[in-house]
Amino acid sequence: MTLKQAVSKLLVRFFINLHNFSYKRIGVFSIIAEGGMHPKHRLMNYHKFFIDNINEKDKILDVGCGNGFLTYELAAKAKK
């Protein structure tokens, strides 16, 4: 392995770690800025879509619910 390749690998690792750190922080601060909801939910109308497309007889399993923001709304509308 050449010196150039070794340095390039170190830089790639550094920037991947920096990206992961930044991405996590963006998620945390976005949720705080949106009052507890990730902005993608508001922008993509996730909540409205799910709430509008379930009824009182439905049984819902919310996998990967994050902070549970949508789960509480689903639980209030669905049977179980």
C-alpha positions, 0 to 999 in steps of 0.5 A: 500500500502506498502512502497516498492510499494509506492517507486516503483510507484514513481520510475516508474513515474520518469523513465517514465518522464525521458524516455519521456524527453530523447526521445524528446531530441533525436528527436530534436538533431537527426533532427539537426544532419541530417540537418532538416530530422529525421534519420528514414526518411533517414534510411527507405528511406521514401522520396524516396518511396513516391516520387517514388510512386506518379505522377503529377496527384496525390492529396496528403494529408500529415497528421502528416507531422512534420516539412514538409520536405517531404511535400515540395517535394510532393507538387513539384511533385503532382498535388495538 
